[in-house]
Amino acid sequence: MKPFLTLIRAQNLVLVVLSQALVQACLLAAGVNWEKVLEPGFLALTFSTVCIAAAGYIINDYYDVKIDAINKPDRLLVGRIIRRRRAMFAHLILSFVGVAVGTLLMVRVGLINLGAVLLLWGYSARLKKLLLIGNVAIALLSASMLLVVAVYNDMLNKTTLGYALFAFLISLIREIIKDIEDMKGDASFDCRTLPIVAGMRGAKYVLYPLIAIFQVVLVAAILHPSTPLIFDTYMLVLVLAPSIWMVVKLVRSDRKADFSYLSNLNKLIMLMGILSMLWV
């Protein structure tokens, strides 16, 4: 069971559940209403999203066996601990369940889920090896994870769109950092990721303006007159300040361990940003 939980990135799936629960309870309700999280329809929606996300992690590892043998041999599961055929079967079952449950809830949700499944397959098989296209695909999926809750509730608002933009930008930044971290293995299999095409320095020159745009979005949210002081303070200390530290570390980074640190810091910023929904 532990290898399977590792394969589907159980920790990341908890973050998915938390993100959608906070959108449901905080952004699409008056005040903070946790009772909305217990609605059967929302629970089914979250279950379908988790199934598709888990399937995405499986298919990604399925296609990345040779690359992961170089980039992270100690964490290689598919083909070593879990048979490739079983991994593919689990992917197909989880994808089917995710799309089916989403469609039963609402046709629009089913179409979004189907699009996510196809995009995750395309990303794993081909898109991740192309210049920036795979990075943008994952960033869009991160944003859609929040937006699908609003689509289900038919309550898309500016705040939800703002958090979707936050998710898109921070995910795009992290994907590029991960590409730098995985340069060695990716280069061995003819991948055309940004750091391979432009070099580590070139990838950094793309990251700097992206992080600057991300920080401008944060400052705009902090300075918005409708946000309470506790939200502004929270964002300033726990989201904006770490993003500034990320730039400082990025300037000095030149080893795989440095970019692993930046990737983890990026995940922390993402988590802190998501939790800020409690104070909106």
C-alpha positions in Angstrom: 0.0 0.0 0.0 2.8 2.5 0.8 4.4 2.2 -2.7 1.0 2.9 -4.2 0.4 5.9 -2.0 3.8 7.2 -2.9 3.1 6.6 -6.6 -0.1 8.7 -6.5 1.6 11.4 -4.4 -0.8 11.1 -1.4 0.6 14.3 0.1 -0.2 16.3 -3.0 -3.7 14.8 -3.2 -4.4 16.1 0.4 -3.4 19.5 -0.9 -5.9 19.1 -3.8 -8.7 18.3 -1.3 -7.7 21.2 1.0 -7.7 23.6 -1.9 -11.1 22.7 -3.2 -12.6 22.6 0.3 -11.3 26.1 1.0 -12.8 27.4 -2.3 -16.1 25.8 -1.4 -16.2 27.0 2.2 -14.5 30.4 1.9 -14.7 31.8 -1.6 -18.2 30.6 -2.6 -20.0 31.1 0.7 -20.9 34.0 2.9 -18.1 34.1 5.5 -16.6 30.7 6.2 -19.2 27.9 5.9 -17.7 24.5 6.5 -21.2 22.8 6.1 -20.9 23.3 2.3 -17.9 21.0 2.3 -20.0 18.2 3.5 -22.6 18.4 0.7 -22.7 15.1 -1.2 -22.3 16.8 -4.6 -19.1 18.6 -3.5 -17.6 15.4 -1.9 -18.3 13.6 -5.2 -16.6 16.5 -7.1 -13.5 16.4 -4.9 -13.4 12.6 -5.2 -13.5 12.8 -9.0 -10.7 15.4 -9.0 -8.5 13.3 -6.7 -9.0 10.3 -9.0 -7.9 12.2 -12.0 -4.9 13.8 -10.2 -3.8 10.3 -9.0 -4.2 8.9 -12.5 -2.0 11.8 -13.8 0.8 11.0 -11.4 0.7 7.3 -12.3 0.8 7.9 -16.1 3.6 10.4 -15.6 5.7 7.9 -13.8 4.8 5.2 -16.3 6.3 7.2 -19.2 9.2 8.5 -17.1 10.8 5.2 -16.0 14.0 5.7 -17.9 14.3 9.4 -17.1 13.6 8.8 -13.4 16.2 6.1 -13.3 18.7 8.9 -13.8 17.0 11.9 -12.0 15.7 10.1 -8.9 16.7 6.4 -8.9 15.9 6.0 -5.2 12.3 7.0 -5.8 11.7 4.8 -8.9 8.5 2.7 -8.4 7.0 1.8 -11.7 8.9 -1.2 -13.3 10.8 -1.8 -10.1 8.2 -2.2 -7.3 5.0 -1.8 -9.2 4.6 -3.6 -12.5 4.0 -1.3 -15.5 0.9 -3.2 -16.5 -0.7 -2.7 -13.1 0.3 0.9 -13.1 -1.4 1.4 -16.5 -4.5 -0.5 -15.3 -4.8 1.7 -12.2 -4.4 4.8 -14.4 -7.3 3.8 -16.7 -9.6 2.9 -13.8 -9.0 6.1 -11.9 -9.4 8.2 -15.0 -12.6 6.5 -15.9 -14.0 6.9 -12.4 -13.0 10.6 -12.3 -14.7 11.4 -15.7 -17.8 9.3 -14.9 -18.4 10.8 -11.5 -17.8 14.3 -12.9 -20.3 13.7 -15.7 -23.0 12.4 -13.3 -22.6 15.6 -11.3 -22.7 18.0 -14.3 -21.9 17.6 -18.0 -19.6 20.7 -17.8 -17.7 19.1 -15.0 -17.4 15.8 -16.9 -16.0 17.7 -19.9 -13.4 19.5 -17.7 -12.4 16.2 -16.1 -12.1 14.6 -19.5 -10.0 17.5 -20.8 -7.7 17.1 -17.7 -7.3 13.4 -18.3 -6.3 13.9 -22.0 -4.0 16.8 -21.1 -2.3 14.8 -18.4 -1.8 11.9 -20.9 -0.5 14.2 -23.5 1.8 15.9 -21.0 3.3 12.6 -19.8 3.7 11.1 -23.3 5.0 14.2 -25.2 4.2 17.7 -24.0 6.6 17.7 -21.0 9.5 17.2 -23.4 8.7 20.4 -25.4 9.8 24.0 -24.7 7.4 25.5 -22.0 4.3 23.8 -23.4 4.3 21.1 -20.7 5.0 23.7 -18.0 2.0 25.8 -19.2 -0.2 22.6 -19.4 0.4 21.7 -15.7 -0.1 25.3 -14.6 -3.5 25.4 -16.4 -4.5 22.1 -14.7 -3.5 23.6 -11.3 -5.8 26.6 -12.0 -8.6 24.4 -13.3 -8.6 22.4 -10.0 -9.9 25.6 -8.3 -12.1 26.8 -11.1 -14.0 23.5 -11.5 -15.5 24.1 -8.0 -16.8 27.4 -9.1 -18.2 25.9 -12.3 -20.0 23.2 -10.3 -21.5 25.8 -8.0 -22.2 28.2 -11.0 -20.6 30.9 -8.9 -17.5 32.1 -10.7 -16.3 35.3 -9.1 -13.3 37.7 -9.1 -11.8 36.2 -6.0 -11.8 32.6 -7.3 -10.3 33.9 -10.6 -7.6 35.6 -8.6 -6.7 32.4 -6.8 -6.7 30.5 -10.1 -4.2 33.1 -11.4 -2.1 32.6 -8.2 -2.2 28.8 -8.8 -1.3 29.1 -12.4 1.7 31.4 -11.8 3.2 29.5 -8.8 2.8 26.2 -10.6 4.4 27.5 -13.8 7.4 28.8 -11.7 7.7 25.4 -9.9 7.6 23.4 -13.2 10.5 25.4 -14.6 12.5 25.0 -11.4 11.8 21.2 -11.5 13.0 21.2 -15.2 16.3 22.7 -14.1 16.6 20.2 -11.3 16.0 17.3 -13.7 18.2 18.6 -16.6 20.6 15.7 -16.5 18.0 12.9 -17.0 15.9 15.0 -19.4 18.9 15.8 -21.7 19.7 12.1 -21.9 16.4 11.4 -23.7 16.2 14.3 -26.1 13.9 16.5 -24.1 13.6 20.1 -25.2 12.8 21.8 -21.9 13.6 25.4 -21.2 16.9 24.8 -19.3 18.1 22.3 -21.9 17.4 24.8 -24.8 18.4 28.0 -23.1 20.7 26.7 -20.4 20.4 27.2 -16.6 21.1 30.9 -16.9 18.5 31.3 -19.7 15.9 29.5 -17.6 16.7 31.8 -14.7 16.1 34.8 -16.9 12.6 33.5 -17.7 12.0 32.8 -14.0 12.9 36.3 -12.8 10.1 38.1 -14.7 7.6 35.3 -13.9 8.3 35.7 -10.2 8.1 39.5 -10.5 4.6 39.1 -12.1 3.6 36.7 -9.3 4.8 39.3 -6.8 2.9 42.1 -8.5 -0.3 40.0 -8.3 0.4 39.5 -4.5 0.9 43.2 -3.9 -2.3 44.1 -5.8 -4.2 41.6 -3.6 -2.6 43.1 -0.5 -3.4 46.7 -1.5 -6.9 46.0 -2.5 -9.2 48.1 -0.3 -11.7 45.3 0.3 -9.3 42.9 1.9 -9.1 42.8 5.7 -5.9 43.7 7.6 -5.3 40.1 8.8 -5.3 38.9 5.2 -2.9 41.7 4.1 -0.5 40.9 7.0 -0.7 37.1 6.3 0.0 37.5 2.6 2.9 39.9 3.3 4.7 37.8 5.8 3.9 34.2 4.7 3.6 34.5 0.9 5.3 37.6 -0.4 8.3 37.5 1.9 9.1 33.9 1.0 8.8 34.7 -2.7 11.4 37.4 -2.3 13.6 34.9 -0.5 13.1 32.5 -3.4 14.6 35.1 -5.8 17.6 35.6 -3.5 18.1 31.8 -3.5 17.5 31.5 -7.2 20.3 34.0 -8.0 22.8 31.8 -6.0 21.6 28.4 -7.1 23.7 26.3 -9.4 23.4 22.7 -8.1 20.6 20.1 -8.2 20.3 20.4 -4.4 19.7 24.1 -4.7 16.8 23.7 -7.1 15.3 20.9 -4.9 15.3 23.4 -2.1 13.6 26.0 -4.3 11.0 23.4 -5.5 10.1 22.7 -1.8 10.0 26.4 -1.0 7.7 26.9 -3.9 5.3 24.2 -2.5 5.4 26.0 0.8 4.4 29.3 -0.8 1.6 27.5 -2.7 0.3 26.0 0.6 0.5 29.3 2.4 -1.3 31.0 -0.5 -4.1 28.5 -0.4 -4.6 28.8 3.3 -5.0 32.5 3.0 -8.5 31.8 1.7 -9.4 31.5 5.4 -8.8 35.3 5.9 -10.3 36.7 2.7 
